[in-house]
């Protein structure tokens, strides 16, 4: 069977995009190649079943004018590709968890209206099917979103603008007069449910209770949709940076890994109870090599005990910059990407990070912050690989109760390729604990010396940061 490389790449890009798969910070899968070679890869989870993925892909191809492969071929590719499919995503993303639960609560409202208000089973079945259809359209909402679109919800420039603040308002050169049937499906079915509830003969207490549930569900679903749109917008800047990378620049993704719970090879219940987790931080550095292939290096910093604050983050950045400069003497520019945790997204870290880079002979080109619960894929993938390596060491008859033993487990069996790990202590130097910067939480993309809010603002804060050094 012949498969066009262009069609294959198009489908693979679709099924590996952020709206189809999510990274897991634990677990690995083993891929077996036709050459009998085995490759261990971090586990990922698919948010849709294979049949639904094929349906969404065919709809996407129809809208974009691309000719897809046959359905049987698409199913065969999904069966070969390694990924987990789960019914529950509550442990991965609280926006997704609350949004999914909102659809379940709406189904519960429909059942109560059918039971207590006498609408009958046919009406209940019809509304449930409409809700399930609307729910299936949520994860692939980003497929339709773009920077320019005549559909208001699909136009990122329009949907993410703040009409009350001219500094965060982007004017579109087109009208927003079209509508998307899939996006409108949820609003229409919720409106029908509310109208039916109003016209029913239910008691006022029942109506008030169900109205409150409907309002809360609608808010959670809209928050899920907004999260998807913000995540997609922030992911665009990551893709732009990856295209610009060369031998003199590097993208660093930062994240605090989930605390590692100390374990023994043979552990009683009394030993396990009330354990305190070991704090560790992951920094993944990406660059493009001489052959234009992406290269990755991961830095792991392990602490016996520390507060996850700006001082620790800046000390980690200083160490990462120093080590990268040692292995990459030609390095000139660095790009930082992190989540919205307070230790990253605060005025002290933003201002001082530039000074730390300059001390190491580097230029901090820009800083980007992913939306909450999104954008930390590289760190989660490396955490999964490292945890699997630690598990092998543990199952070999060793205990991992302290930071030093955790470092020993990571370094065992020749270590994890491209992952230098080290034990660290909190910095003892005095550092200004805070710098007031009103509205810093609203700034998600910073390009030195240019901040979207004001070009002078960062320069002003940089002058104040001189006292920090």
Secondary structure, 3 states (H helix, E strand, C coil): CCCCHHHHHHHHHHHCCCCCEEEEEEEEEEEECCCCCEEEEEEEEECCCHHHHHHHHHHHHHHHCCCCCCHHHHHHHHHHCCCEECCCCCCCCHHHHHHHHHHHHHHHHHHHHHHHCCCCHHHHHHHHHHHHHHHHHHCCHHHHCECCCCEHHHEHHHHCCCCCCHHHCCCCCCCCCECCHHHHHHHHHHHHHHHHHHHCCCCHHHHHHHHHHHHHHHHHHHHHHHHHHHHHHHHHHHHHHHHHCCCCEEEEEEEECCCECCECCCCCHHHHCCCCCEEEEEEEEEEECCCCCEEEEEEEEEECCCCCCHHHHHHHHHHHHHHHHHHCCCCCEEEEEECCCCCCCCHHHHHHHHHHHHHCCCEEEEEEECCCCCCCHHHHHHHHHHHHHHHHHHHCCCCECCHHHHHHHHHCCCCCCCEEEEEECCCCCCCCCCCCCCCHHHCCEEECCEECCCHHHHHHHHHHHCCCC
